[in-house]
Amino acid sequence: MQTSGAKLKVGKNRNQCQACKQYFNSNSAFTYHRIGEHGVDRRCMTVDEMKDRGMAINHAGYWITKLFTRKFKDE
């Protein structure tokens, strides 16, 4: 399984999921990777599921909800 990195720092909004051990750059990215109904079938998305939904690992090694693309004036 591809991981977002080993021993990254957590704090403020950055966190590590205690179930799948992946690191997330924000609370919203962490919440987004959890699917299913609470108390019924709640689980973490797999790495492939996260990628399929547009999530990516940023330059610092943390999962983010989506990559941002920058458009330049001449494009």
C-alpha positions in Angstrom: 0.0 0.0 0.0 1.3 3.4 -0.9 1.5 5.7 2.1 1.8 9.4 2.4 5.1 9.1 4.3 6.7 7.9 7.5 6.8 10.0 10.6 5.4 13.2 9.3 4.5 15.9 11.8 0.9 16.2 13.1 -0.7 19.2 14.7 -3.1 22.1 14.0 -5.0 20.7 10.9 -2.5 18.0 9.9 -3.3 14.6 11.3 -2.8 10.9 11.0 -5.6 8.5 10.7 -5.3 5.9 13.5 -7.1 3.3 11.4 -5.2 3.4 8.1 -2.1 5.3 9.4 -2.2 7.8 6.4 -1.3 11.4 7.0 -3.6 14.3 5.9 -2.9 17.9 5.4 -6.3 19.1 6.6 -9.3 18.0 8.7 -11.4 18.1 5.5 -9.0 15.8 3.7 -9.1 13.4 6.6 -12.9 13.5 6.8 -13.2 13.1 3.0 -11.2 9.8 3.1 -13.7 8.2 5.5 -16.8 6.7 3.8 -19.8 4.7 4.8 -22.4 5.2 7.5 -21.4 5.7 11.1 -22.0 2.6 13.1 -22.8 0.5 10.0 -20.0 0.3 7.5 -17.8 3.3 8.1 -14.2 2.8 6.9 -11.2 4.5 5.3 -10.9 4.7 1.5 -8.1 2.6 0.0 -5.2 4.5 -1.6 -6.7 3.6 -5.0 -10.1 4.9 -4.0 -8.6 8.2 -2.8 -6.7 8.6 -6.1 -9.9 7.7 -8.1 -11.7 10.6 -6.2 -9.0 13.1 -7.1 -7.1 13.0 -3.8 -3.3 13.3 -4.0 -0.2 13.5 -1.9 1.2 17.0 -1.8 4.9 18.0 -2.0 5.2 17.7 1.8 3.9 14.1 1.9 0.4 14.7 3.1 -2.9 13.6 1.5 -5.0 16.5 0.2 -8.5 16.5 -1.2 -7.3 17.5 -4.7 -4.4 18.9 -6.6 -4.5 22.6 -7.4 -3.5 23.6 -10.9 -2.3 27.0 -11.5 -3.2 28.6 -14.8 -1.0 31.4 -16.2 -2.2 34.3 -18.2 -0.6 33.1 -21.5 -2.2 29.6 -21.3 
